[in-house]
Amino acid sequence: MRRNNKSFTLAELLISAIIMGVALTMILVVYANCCSLEEAGRNLIVATSHADFVMEDIRNTNFSNISTNVNSGNWNWNSTNITSAQLTPLNNETITTQASGTNPLDVTVTVTWRDSQQKNRTKVLETLISG
């Protein structure tokens, strides 16, 4: 009698299960990294828009008052100020400003926040404003 060998052996099934497990694990790791990168990119865009908002507010101020207002902390914000400006704050977000020079005035806006991995992140915008 001749045997019909059309089935899988236990060893073949175990090897295919291991290969599938490794492949699924790699897919999950890539997915988790993509989610983390997406969040980091979104936060960077939000921080840039907040810095741009402050920069526009500074630009719309009388040139002779910019340096005084920056140095007195008029544009140094915490999460409460950001919410009152109808912006959605990032985690522990603060905005600080600095000005140096005379004409042109070197203005720097720094946005700092804490990401989901509890690391401090920073976005800095710098421009020259002349009167």
PEUR-V160479 format. One line per field, one symbol per residue. ss: DSSP state (2 for helix, 1 for strand, 0 for the rest). phi: phi as a letter, one per 20 degrees, with the letter a starting at -180 (. if undefined). burial: # if it has 24 or more other C-alpha atoms within 12 Angstrom, else .. Layout:
BEGIN
ss->???
phi->???
burial->???
END
This chain:
BEGIN
ss->00000000022222222222222222222222222222222222222222222222222000222222222000001022222200000000011111110000111111111100000111111111100
phi->.deedddeefffffffffffffffffffffffffffffffffffffffffffgffffffeeggfefgffffenfdeddffffffemdefeflfccccbcbncbeeedcdddcbdefemdfdcccdcbdcdd
burial->.......................................#..##.##########..##...#..##..#....#####..#......###########.....###########.....#########..
END
